Amino acid sequence: MAVDEKGSMTRRQLLRMIGMTAGSAAMYQAMSSLGFAAESTFKRPIALRGAPKGASVLVLGAGIAGMVAAYELRAAGYKVQVLEYNGRSGGRNWSIRGGDTYTELGGFTQHCQFDRELYINPGPWRLPYHHYGILHYCKVLGVPLEAFVQVNYNAYLHSSKAFGGKPQRFRHVRADYNGHVSELLAKAVQSQKLDELVDKDDQEKLLASLRGWGALDKNYAYAKGTASSNRRGYEKDPGGGLSARPVPSDPMSLKDVLGSGLWAMLSAGENYEMQTTLFQPVGGMGRIGEAFGRELGPLIRYHAKVLDIRQDEHGVTATYEDTTRPGSRHSARADWCVNTIPLSILSQIPMNVGQPMAEAIAAVPYAAAVKVGLQFKRRFWEEDEHIFGGISYTDLPISNISYPSTGYHSPGKGVLLGAYIWGLDAMEFTAMPPAQRVRKAVEYGSQIHAQYPREFDNGVAVAWHRSPFTLGCFGLWSEQARARHYDDLCRIDGRIVLAGEHASYIPAWQEGAVTSALDAIGRLHRRALAQGAKA
Amino acid sequence: MNRNRPPSRRRAALALGLVLGLAAAGSALADDPGVYSASTFKTIDGRQVYTHICQGCHMPDGQGAVGAGHYPAFAGNPVLASAPYLASTVLNGRHDMPSFAERKAAPGSPSFNRMVSLTDAQVASVVNYIRSHFGNHYADKITTAEVTALRLQSQPAH
């Protein structure tokens, strides 16, 4: 968290910070340079036509990229086969549900004890409205969607170093931050401090806008009263009848708001990728991968571990092991190959491509990430705290707690995302046995919800570097590596083209996988047409 | 060599490791602070670097792991004969393994992109730890100065 370590700010620093626009622009720039916040290139459904007669494609990997490629190439008339390491379709598109078993690298096995129908998504978990590609396939495959709540004004912002470690409601921090900043800026205008920057006409408009934005009173003050309580909530909410008179709440002081550092957590929902409306598939993100798997049916060969990829003048051969029969060797051959194996694994598989693609494959480290799903005996966050969906953010290693955006008011048990961890903390959680990760998530989460120890039932923890099918979470491109290697990674090498989130400017997002696959098969199809029928 | 242990014995060892791992975690060992902060992390030694970072992939027993791809084992791995090779790998990263070399964080980089770095002394310490554990008995040690020299002459791959 980028909190000023001194915890205090000069007035000039504060005014600089007020430049909300400048702030978001700078953040956007940083995100864009890393490939985040880039708009999807998906415009309309792809319609490849007229595969050369008898032409075939071997797809490696039945994740989102591989299955989009297989689905569209089959529609274009290619003979398609898919090899998949796992015994299921979807790859990182995956939900762990009650009754599932997951064995991570090192042999650590977890049996998910969630109630049936309850789940966590260890990988992707939300779909921005502007990820047109993945949403298109949800529609085509008949995967029903529901709203994913990102911003919840009644969820918490929490710092272990502020307010005695007591979590604060998002609406309190949001309203008080905006309110105090507005008041300061209004004072600066009224005392002619901004005359050089804003002309008289605009000063009036600015004052009016600050009153609305910050919920200031008629004197441009942010103070206890109806205006501020309409934002932050009342001490006692208005109601009906004799006992109905509302009691306004007391705003926190500017010093407390700034000193808490909680303002740094206010903007998560303002990033392009987190803006309303967001979706999730009903029943778990894994529903997309499952639907694709059903659609492609026998085209996918499961439990196939690719050992070697060889291309020659006429086609591509993959040698693979059927992991249900260890030591067995099989081969699959086609005219062309769409290879979606994550670079973490592909970098270890012999494949005769040119030096540029080989170097690109070896140049991308994988991000560490950990998610922990916790089942509780009751939905206390709804019953006791009136939190329905959304996310609480914290400076603790668990980083956030996300409440289910579905099943509101359900009696019985509930599952929330108890940790979503990156960086050093993720590496450390990865190094723990799964049961310890769960215990730590409960321990940290207890600082935010006192009900945790009593209501905790069981949990599941996924550390992506221990995932047997990815050896990491996603390709972590540095700006330098991308400048040097990205194009070489994406260019067709002979008869092989790569696809996946790692071959996109939207890393870690399924939209990157979709648009990468569509781009790759479009180019491959043109090349196949140029070469005519079976070469 | 450990890698050639019969499967049954290896499974038994693994099961035992699991039990011990869980028991140790439950007893809140004095040297288990849970999770280090960015600053306390800089004070830990090679053994702690191993148990808090490296074993995530290379496993508590240094056996590595095999899935669709693999993490190399340290037990019986001939490349360990060269301490500079091991130190360079930690400094520069390799394939999906990130570089752990000391560097300045890029300002404004999002949290998931915040690289984790080790001091030169920690790199030396963890290399020496690996080369004297998991059945390895290399007597020669790499020094912090040697790691610094390696770091200054190599450009991280990522």
Chai-1 contact restraints between the chains, C-beta under 6 A:
chainA,res_idxA,chainB,res_idxB,connection_type,confidence,min_distance_angstrom,max_distance_angstrom,comment,restraint_id
A,A30,B,G108,contact,1.0,0.0,6.0,A-B,restraint_1
A,Y85,B,A68,contact,1.0,0.0,6.0,A-B,restraint_2
A,L105,B,A65,contact,1.0,0.0,6.0,A-B,restraint_3
A,L105,B,G67,contact,1.0,0.0,6.0,A-B,restraint_4
A,G106,B,M59,contact,1.0,0.0,6.0,A-B,restraint_5
A,G106,B,A65,contact,1.0,0.0,6.0,A-B,restraint_6
A,G107,B,L14,contact,1.0,0.0,6.0,A-B,restraint_7
A,K305,B,A68,contact,1.0,0.0,6.0,A-B,restraint_8
A,S344,B,D96,contact,1.0,0.0,6.0,A-B,restraint_9
A,I345,B,A68,contact,1.0,0.0,6.0,A-B,restraint_10
A,I345,B,G69,contact,1.0,0.0,6.0,A-B,restraint_11
A,S347,B,H95,contact,1.0,0.0,6.0,A-B,restraint_12
A,Q348,B,G69,contact,1.0,0.0,6.0,A-B,restraint_13
A,A362,B,H95,contact,1.0,0.0,6.0,A-B,restraint_14
A,P365,B,G93,contact,1.0,0.0,6.0,A-B,restraint_15
A,P365,B,D96,contact,1.0,0.0,6.0,A-B,restraint_16
A,P365,B,P98,contact,1.0,0.0,6.0,A-B,restraint_17
A,P365,B,H158,contact,1.0,0.0,6.0,A-B,restraint_18
A,Y366,B,D96,contact,1.0,0.0,6.0,A-B,restraint_19
A,A367,B,F112,contact,1.0,0.0,6.0,A-B,restraint_20
A,P397,B,V35,contact,1.0,0.0,6.0,A-B,restraint_21
A,W422,B,S111,contact,1.0,0.0,6.0,A-B,restraint_22
A,W422,B,F112,contact,1.0,0.0,6.0,A-B,restraint_23
A,G423,B,S111,contact,1.0,0.0,6.0,A-B,restraint_24
A,G423,B,R114,contact,1.0,0.0,6.0,A-B,restraint_25
A,L424,B,V116,contact,1.0,0.0,6.0,A-B,restraint_26
A,D425,B,V35,contact,1.0,0.0,6.0,A-B,restraint_27
A,M427,B,I53,contact,1.0,0.0,6.0,A-B,restraint_28
A,M427,B,G56,contact,1.0,0.0,6.0,A-B,restraint_29
A,E428,B,V35,contact,1.0,0.0,6.0,A-B,restraint_30
A,E428,B,H52,contact,1.0,0.0,6.0,A-B,restraint_31
A,T430,B,G56,contact,1.0,0.0,6.0,A-B,restraint_32
A,A431,B,H52,contact,1.0,0.0,6.0,A-B,restraint_33
A,A431,B,Q55,contact,1.0,0.0,6.0,A-B,restraint_34
A,A431,B,G56,contact,1.0,0.0,6.0,A-B,restraint_35
A,P433,B,G21,contact,1.0,0.0,6.0,A-B,restraint_36
A,P433,B,L22,contact,1.0,0.0,6.0,A-B,restraint_37
A,A435,B,L22,contact,1.0,0.0,6.0,A-B,restraint_38
A,Q436,B,A25,contact,1.0,0.0,6.0,A-B,restraint_39
A,H465,B,G56,contact,1.0,0.0,6.0,A-B,restraint_40
A,H465,B,C57,contact,1.0,0.0,6.0,A-B,restraint_41
A,P468,B,G67,contact,1.0,0.0,6.0,A-B,restraint_42
A,F469,B,A68,contact,1.0,0.0,6.0,A-B,restraint_43
A,L471,B,G69,contact,1.0,0.0,6.0,A-B,restraint_44
A,L471,B,D96,contact,1.0,0.0,6.0,A-B,restraint_45
A,G472,B,D96,contact,1.0,0.0,6.0,A-B,restraint_46
A,S478,B,H158,contact,1.0,0.0,6.0,A-B,restraint_47
A,A481,B,H158,contact,1.0,0.0,6.0,A-B,restraint_48
